[in-house]
Amino acid sequence: VQLQACGGGLVQAGGSLRLSCAASGRSISNYRMGWFRQAPGKERDFVSALSGGSPLYADSVKGRFIISRDNALNTVYLQMNSLEPEDTAVYYCAAGQGVRSSLKTTASYPYWGQGTLVTVSS
């Protein structure tokens, strides 16, 4: 499966962006989908994930970000509200299948998009 992320950009603090992750090659309807982000000089961190159960969120984005999927469009979204300068990073979408102990680790996702840059100005 190939993933293409888009929707990043420059936004002022308090603003919103919606990231999209379009999948091709096969249906992702039964895939677990995740969003991660990587700020300059830092590791790639978990942001949000969606599998068969309730969505998961990192504590830092809980209440501000919403993950969703549209299986008909084979696309996953990340709605980001009340953005803060600390949210500045390259955002990556990821996909995986099968049973994993955690949805919050990069190792659980063998398929990755190319990343889209989100810059939040203060």
Salt bridges, closest charged atoms under 4 A:
ASP59 OD1 - LYS62 NZ 3.21
GLU84 OE2 - ARG64 NE 3.85
ASP87 OD1 - ARG37 NH1 2.87
ASP87 OD2 - ARG64 NH1 2.73
